[in-house]
Amino acid sequence: MSRTPLMAGNWKMNLDHQAAALLVQKLDWTLKDANHDFGAVEVAVCPPFTDLRTVQTLVDGDKLEIKYGGQDLSVHDSGAYTGEISGAFLAKLGCTYVIVGHSERREYHNETDEVVADKLAAAYRYGLTPIFCCGEGLEIRKAGTHVAHVLDQIRAGLAQLTPEQVRSIVIAYEPIWAIGTGEVATPDDAQEVCGAIRTQLAEMYTGDTADGIRILYGGSVKSSNIAQIMGGRDVDGALVGGAALDAAEFAAICRYQQHVVPDA
Ligand SMILES: O=C(CO)COP(=O)(O)O
C-alpha cells in the first residue's frame, strides 16, 4: 500500500499570530513557486492555539494548501477546566491534525500513557487526526530497551481506539535524546523503531491497517538529513521542530525528493 508522506511542523511555543501569518504565507508561496505537489507530499503546521484562527483565515481566504492542527487537546469536551482547549474548538477552526503525547507534554505536564490514550480518544470524538508521539529517553536508549519501551507506549496509547479509528492515525517516533539537540538518530535508528512499530501494528490489527498507517520520524530533522531519513522503508515523513520555523528550510524538507543524491 502506498502511503502519502507527511511533513508536519511543530512550532511548539514559538511565533505569535502575526509571525504565524508571515510564516504560513511564505511557506505556501515558496512551495507553490517550486511547483510542489501537495498531493504527493502533504504539508502541515501545528502552531500555538492563539495562532490557529489566523492560520485558518489565510488558508481559507488565500487557498493555501497547507493543513494545520493543534499541539495538544483536552481529554474533556467542555466545562470547568480552566486553560484547557477542547477538540471541538480545534475541529471548528478547521484543524485536520492534533499532536498528542509529545514528549514535552509527557515530561512537563505529567502526561502518562493513560492520559495520552484519553486524548487520542478525544481527538477522534471530533474527527481530528492525531499525530501520536512516542519515543525513548537517553537512559533507555543506552540500556538498549528502546524498542520495547516504544512498543509499550504504542499499545497503551491505542488501547481505547477502535480498529477503524486506528486506520487513520499518524504515529511520530521521536527519540527524546534527538529533540532540539542537533543529535539525529541515524537513518538506521529511525528505520529500526519505525519498522518495529509497523510490525507491532500488524500483530494488533487485521488486513492492511498496519501498511496504511503513516509513521513519522522526529528529532533534529533538517533539509540536509531528511532525504537519508526518508530512505527508511517504514519512515513516512517527519515531525519537525526548530527547522519548521524557517519557511525556506521547511519547504526544502517538504521537497526532500529533490535532493536525493542518486547512488553512484
Ligand atoms: O520535537 C520535535 C518535533 O515535535 C523535534 O524538534 P526538533 O526538530 O527541534 O529537534
PDBQT file of the ligand as one rigid body, heavy atoms in Angstrom, charges set to zero:
ROOT
HETATM    1  O1  LIG A 301      10.066  17.632  18.988  1.00  0.00    +0.000 OA
HETATM    2  C1  LIG A 301      10.196  17.736  17.786  1.00  0.00    +0.000 C 
HETATM    3  C2  LIG A 301       9.014  17.834  16.908  1.00  0.00    +0.000 C 
HETATM    4  O2  LIG A 301       7.853  17.529  17.588  1.00  0.00    +0.000 OA
HETATM    5  C3  LIG A 301      11.526  17.786  17.155  1.00  0.00    +0.000 C 
HETATM    6  O3  LIG A 301      12.103  19.028  17.422  1.00  0.00    +0.000 OA
HETATM    7  P1  LIG A 301      13.450  19.437  16.663  1.00  0.00    +0.000 P 
HETATM    8  O4  LIG A 301      13.197  19.221  15.182  1.00  0.00    +0.000 OA
HETATM    9  O5  LIG A 301      13.661  20.887  17.014  1.00  0.00    +0.000 OA
HETATM   10  O6  LIG A 301      14.523  18.527  17.165  1.00  0.00    +0.000 OA
ENDROOT
TORSDOF 0
